[in-house]
Amino acid sequence: MLPEIQEFFHMGGYAFYVWSSYGLCFIVLVLNIIIPLCREKVIIRSIAIQVHRKQQK
Amino acid sequence: MLRHINQFASPKNFYALSCKLVHYFGGACLLLFVAGVFGGLLFSPPDYQQGESVRIIYVHVPSAWMSLFVYIVMAGAGTIGLIWRIKIMDVIARSSAPLGASFTFLALATGSLWGKPMWGAWWVWDARLTSELILLFLYLGYIALQSAIEDPRMAARAGAILALIGIINIPIIHFSVEWWSTLHQGPTVSKLDAPSIHIDMLIPLLLMALAYMCYFISAVLMRARCDLLALERNSAWVGELIGERSR
């Protein structure tokens, strides 16, 4: 690996602290997008079933 | 004017509008995040005292700002919903809570990851840290209250009252660094006359703050959309919307 890149990931000895901060933020922020997306899918499916039943009646 | 507000406040129009807004703010958020992260990690200089660990502030400070802002949104929307009985405001208040709790958690966790190498301790019972921890408990209490009360209207009312009482904590967090002698540093950006932060660090910090703001707007609207669909599942517009989609 190039020394500059190695140095960048090393973060002057603070690699663990810096990278875990950024990683943690990334995980939490992405989770907060995925959860409502999944929930919306489930809700839309259950409403679609409900609508379908109504139409059959 | 009132008619416009009423139109916006109708769940059907709000749903359509929020779909558009999520796209715009989501796009802006992605661009700002990329610019902010690159600026923070690559182009901003290391601090003369803290070295490279200063890069943690680009995620810590926006998280902390947003943890306060989201609380104000939650309490404000809850109060409007409480007084004028606007359903969408209740939904926005409820959707804000998990996001606010996430931002508060991130502020505490990244602060702790910065504190270990800089202060030598993961945690100290400093006024700023303690009041921020109380904020986390307020959010968690609000979420617990929402899931404990089954009737959505009652839950919204109880939540709004809890949020209003807890708002006392917001100025306490903000001024804690001035009122008490804390280990946590004082404000560096909000001193408008002369911010004591170098412009090369200020720019990525503000980019990240904007990214977080756009993120919050799109994420809260996504949650609100889900809640609206679930609440209004028996109404005509939801039936039409889903009927059209499934065809």
Interface residues (C-beta under 8 A of the other chain):
Chain A: F8 M11 G12 G13 Y14 Y17 V18 S20 S21 Y22 L24 C25 V28 L29 N32 I33 P36 L37 R39 E40 I43 I44 S46 I47 A48 Q50 V51 H52 K54 Q55
Chain B: V37 L41 L42 P46 G51 E52 S53 R55 I56 V59 H60 S63 P98 L99 S102 F105 L106 A109 T110 L113 W114 K116 P117 Y215 A219 M222 R223 R225 C226 L229 A230 R233 V238 G239 I242 G243 R245 S246
